[in-house]
């Protein structure tokens, strides 16, 4: 056997780099460089005891990235990521330089500073390591979980992800927090060391520090101002939404990522004359903000949800269900910095955050922003009809005339017991017919896909199905009577799916084809959306001809705002 070592350094750099990657010097999972420590935990039903910080990191980075949520697989809370081969840093100076550049330049590092002494880790990093850093997350407190998870069972006092006790989580920084002064002082030292060695425009920083008031936030952000220009900066200052803290986070992040050279006096006195642009061009520019459908958000956030009469941006409105963050606001997927849920600023977040501040600039910009917001988006209404009516009544008449497409997502309890809600539905449709520009309005009604299953219980099969059919029929007849000049009408039923095109043509006319539509095309009929549906669910009931013939002979009359016969 030849004792001569393999000439690794004589290989091309591209090949050596690939070997470093195969050796797991660079990994997908963020590197936690916080040293373990002993913590004191007090349980309500157990004596005080000392436990090691050993609930497991449960990082599972790839798993969370695919599932879109924090979940422990195989019931194991231990990190399954391969260990970093630190031995490569000890072989030779040449290998040390290459390995150090890859280790600190390609990996993402996380420091969870539960106490002030945790920030002393910056003093242990070499000058070469600090100069190579590209991604760094610093979190000064973690709540409700000591590990940083956001889901907890407060009744039993444990984290739902790693079962860590909530009592061990960190408190917000504020005037009444004894650790605040020590943490801020140590943060100043860490930022001073970083500013001396970090290359300008190279480092991306995510900084999380939940505070109780604006004064504490300003003190916490002051040390960050000493850092050189950053490549990207994400800042979170509160667990819940707070306009003042959010504005402070945005201002600080913008200052840290912009070129700090002072502009000339001539350039400082000039600003872009946006208001002097032609109206068509102004609307086109606003259409590419998050007010319009061409913003930088994900496609599933294209609709705007109104739940129980209130705007709710944290809903995936096409399905009217709560969804988690876009998982792009933070590279750890664990430390959420979504502006829709916290007082934060994240340039990488792809959730739809409506820039409603444009409505407050001036009258012209407010008019243009309202035109783009209401005329280019689909508004999905869920919840009680009366709440939706009160929300629409709070808008100005000129705003109501700008709506172009609205969708009502019906629940099973609404369609099955339709006669109890017919009065409020009649008031809502009458309001739309009176104040909306119906000739340019597209109305979409989507019933719950569980309607059929809920109504086929063996105990009351036929009566409940008849009530469901009556609810559908009364709904369609009400739209026909109240909104005769709609631009489009799209109907999606949870049962009797073959009646969708029949009732759409009854409202719009015999020549109407919802697949193409007049202004908007229908996404798909129920038979196309849900494949292999049972025949009983798609076909019209045997009493349809009798009841529908009865509906067309006896005209509707109005009594106290309700359409009756």
ABEGO torsion letter per residue (X at the ends): XBABBBBAAABBAAAAAAAAAAAGABBABBBBABBBBBBBBBBAABBBBBBBBAAEAGAGAAAAAAAGBBBBBGGBABBABBBBBAAAAAABAAAAAAAAAAAAAABBBBBBBABAAAAAAAAABBAAAAAABABBBBBABBOABAAGBABBBAAAGBBAAAGBBAAABBBBBBAABAAAAAAAAAAAAAAAAAAAABBBGABBBBBBBBBABAAAAAAAAAAAAABBBBABBBBBABABBBAAAAAAAAAAAAAAABBABBBBAAAAABBBBAAABBAAAAAAAAAABAABAABABBAAAABBBBBGGBBBAABBAAAGBBBBBAGAABAAGABBABAAABBBBBAABABBBBBAAAAAABAAAAAAAAAAAAAABBBBBBEBAAAAAAAAAABBAAAAAABABBBBBBBAAAAABAAAAAAAAAAAAAAAAAABBAAABBBBBBBBAAAAAAAABAABAAAAAAAAAAAAAAAAAAAAAABAABABBBBBBABGAAAAAAAAAAAAEAABBAAAEAABBBABBAAAABBGBBAAAABBBAAAAAAAAAAAABBBBBBGGBBBX
